[in-house]
């Protein structure tokens, strides 16, 4: 509760920290204060509020309505917000800090800043990614957003085309219902409906079939569910389908 934060503040308090559970979920008799109430406590005591959002979810998409966004934290009045440049943002692996200029200036002048600052290639990749957001092109250009927004019927159509490339009679291929999880330290518990390309061999065990796929060129990484090796084409960009089909077409008995 916000009152618990207020009761813990003393003359040694430097900030109020809120950390988003970006790779786990707590369910049951648990609660956490709203951002607005926490910001109110910080303003009342003159203590900055810092939020570690983790996933870098800049703006909301219909597919992940419960994941908190950077925009919402800024609008709530959080003083400093930290998040990843990759994950749901879709840029290079990096840490991003946004917030009030006075506080960010202290970060810029801290002696550790020189040791952990990003290099020019990271800045260039982040700049290119953020431009896609600025121009509203992310559903077509940023891979993670493209994958999240992929429609189930289109995934099935692509899966059937790829499945047709598997020529060996010892592998039974089906297109089945499944779910995609975001993973990578973001959107815990969120699932997207998908269609899976499922393979089952009459001659080898699923773990051995999965190992065989990993030895293809390029390696094909699947997962095992209910005795079948499954591939989720949500995790494959459409322009990579032909390469995947060629790899699977090289499977032999």
RAVENGI-V982785 format. One record per run of one state. SS is the DSSP state (alpha for helix, beta for strand, coil for the rest). FROM is the first residue (numbers start at 1). TO is the last residue. If there is no record, write none. Layout:
BEGIN
SS;FROM;TO, SS;FROM;TO
END
This chain:
BEGIN
coil;1;1, alpha;2;8, coil;9;15, beta;16;19, coil;20;34, alpha;35;45, coil;46;48, beta;49;54, coil;55;61, alpha;62;64, coil;65;69, alpha;70;76, coil;77;79, beta;80;84, coil;85;94, beta;95;99, coil;100;100, alpha;101;108, coil;109;112, alpha;113;116, coil;117;119, alpha;120;134, coil;135;137, alpha;138;141, coil;142;142, alpha;143;149, coil;150;151, alpha;152;163, coil;164;170, beta;171;181, coil;182;190, beta;191;201, coil;202;205, alpha;206;214, coil;215;222, beta;223;225, coil;226;227, beta;228;232, alpha;233;235, coil;236;237, alpha;238;249, coil;250;253
END
